[in-house]
C-alpha cells in the first residue's frame, strides 16, 4: 500500500478467530483498505479471557470492511466454543 497513512483514523471492526482474521486481512489488503490488528497478550487471555485478534480499519471505509468481514465470518464475532 503506497498511500500516506499518517492522516488515517482507524475504528474497531471486530474480534475474530485467527483463521477468520487472516482471511479478512487478506481481503482488506486486496481491497486497499488500511487495517491493523491487536492480539491479546498472555495476561489478557488468562485474566480477561481474551480469545482472538481484534481488527481495526480505516474509518472512511468501514462499511466496505464490514461487508468483507460479514462474507468471511457470517456468524459474526462470536467467541469460539471451548471443547
N, C-alpha and C positions, 0 to 999 in steps of 0.2 A: 504494500500500500504506500503510495508515494505522496499522498496529500499531507499537509501540515496538520497534525492532530492537537497542537497546543491549545487551540480555542474550542475544542470539542468537550461537551459535558456528557458524562455517561449516567445512565439510570439503570436501576435493577431490572433484569429480565426474569430471573427466577433461579431456583436451586434445582439441580438435576442430578441424575446418576452420572457417573463418569462416562459411561458409554454414550448417553444422550448428549451430554455436554460436549464431548468430542465431535459428534456428528453435527450438532448445531454450530459449533465454532467453525467447522469446515465450510458449511453453507454460508455463514456470515462472511467469511473470508471471500468466498466466490462472489457474493453479492456486493463486496466492497464496503461492508458495514464495520466501522471501528468497534472493537469489543475488547474486554479483558475479563479475567476470572479471578476468583479467590477461593482457594482450597482451605477447608478447615484444618487447623493445626491439631496436634495431639491433645492438648488440653481442652480445646473446643469440642473435640469429639468425645472425650471422656466426661467432662463436666456439663456440657450443654447439649450433648447428643447431636452435634452437627454431623451430617451424613454424606454430603456431596458438594461439588463445586457450585458456587454462585456465579452467574454470568451477568455482566453489565454491558450495555450497548450505547451507541450514540443516541442521545435523546431525540435528535431530529429524525431518526429512522426507527424508532421504537415499534411502530405499527408493522413495518416490514419485518423486523426481527421477531415480533410475536407470531407473525404468520409462519415464519420458518420454524420456530420452536414448536408451535402447535402441530405442524405437519410431522415433525420428527418425534415429538413426545406428546401424542394426543391425549394421554391421561393427565397431562399437566405436570406439576412439580411435586406430586405426592412422594413422600418418603418411601423407599423400598421396604418391604417387609423382611423382618429377620426370621430365619428358619429355626 
